[in-house]
């Protein structure tokens, strides 16, 4: 969460059209499964787009009056660590100032602010951390030791045949490297680059 709240928007290296900015914004919202229904909480003054297909969206569309204690922004502020709360409040104030009325013109700064706000609001940082810890913990709950990777069944006392002990034992040719299908310097398949930023071109 700290990385999200402190991240600065890098300077642009090219101009962006309004059509491109609108497309980037839409992709950001789709990644977080955010719909087009705006939720208003009069007592707190907070507003935000509800999750598509969620309870808040259904409640607003049905005309239900939202209770005072069901504001997602208030709830997330309580969940935000105390040392980050001032950063979060500043970000929320800026969001309210900029999005109280729909912007007439999109800018990179507005899209970055909106994306930061909704990531902070909807991503469950605690759960993500817990899931990572759980994935790296194999068999800890059962107290089982991890089975060796090549623990094959016992071959009735026979010595294990070497993995690459080919049948042509008389062949004195040097062994071909297992993964020599491509030259080590071949750049035809560069490593995959993942980027969840709102401006992938940067």
URWO-V622406 format. One record per residue. D_FIRST is the distance of its C-alpha to the first C-alpha in Angstrom with 1 decimal. Layout:
D_FIRST + D_FIRST
This chain:
0.0 + 3.8 + 5.4 + 5.1 + 6.3 + 8.6 + 10.0 + 13.6 + 16.0 + 18.7 + 22.2 + 24.3 + 27.0 + 29.0 + 29.6 + 28.1 + 30.3 + 29.5 + 30.1 + 27.7 + 24.9 + 25.6 + 25.5 + 22.1 + 20.8 + 22.5 + 21.1 + 17.5 + 18.4 + 20.3 + 17.6 + 15.7 + 19.1 + 19.3 + 22.9 + 24.9 + 25.4 + 24.1 + 23.4 + 24.5 + 24.2 + 27.0 + 26.4 + 22.8 + 23.4 + 20.3 + 20.7 + 18.9 + 20.1 + 20.4 + 19.8 + 23.0 + 25.3 + 23.3 + 24.8 + 23.7 + 25.3 + 28.4 + 28.6 + 28.6 + 31.1 + 33.4 + 33.5 + 32.1 + 31.1 + 27.5 + 27.4 + 25.8 + 23.4 + 22.0 + 19.7 + 16.4 + 14.8 + 16.3 + 15.2 + 11.5 + 11.9 + 13.6 + 10.9 + 8.3 + 9.0 + 12.0 + 11.1 + 8.3 + 10.7 + 12.8 + 10.5 + 9.6 + 13.4 + 14.4 + 12.6 + 14.3 + 17.6 + 17.6 + 17.1 + 19.9 + 22.1 + 21.9 + 22.1 + 24.5 + 27.0 + 26.6 + 26.5 + 29.9 + 28.6 + 25.4 + 23.8 + 21.1 + 19.3 + 19.6 + 18.3 + 15.3 + 14.5 + 15.3 + 13.3 + 10.1 + 11.2 + 12.0 + 9.1 + 7.0 + 10.3 + 11.4 + 9.1 + 9.5 + 6.8 + 9.5 + 12.2 + 11.0 + 10.9 + 14.2 + 15.8 + 15.3 + 17.0 + 19.7 + 20.5 + 21.2 + 23.4 + 26.8 + 29.4 + 27.9 + 28.6 + 32.2 + 32.8 + 34.1 + 34.2 + 33.1 + 36.2 + 37.1 + 36.3 + 40.0 + 41.5 + 44.2 + 47.0 + 49.8 + 52.5 + 55.3 + 55.7 + 55.8 + 54.0 + 51.0 + 51.9 + 49.7 + 47.1 + 48.8 + 52.3 + 53.9 + 57.4 + 58.9 + 59.3 + 62.2 + 60.1 + 59.6 + 57.3 + 54.0 + 51.2 + 49.0 + 45.3 + 43.5 + 41.0 + 43.3 + 43.1 + 41.3 + 41.8 + 39.0 + 38.8 + 38.6 + 35.8 + 36.7 + 33.6 + 30.7 + 27.5 + 25.3 + 22.6 + 19.5 + 17.5 + 15.2 + 15.1 + 16.8 + 19.5 + 20.7 + 23.8 + 22.1
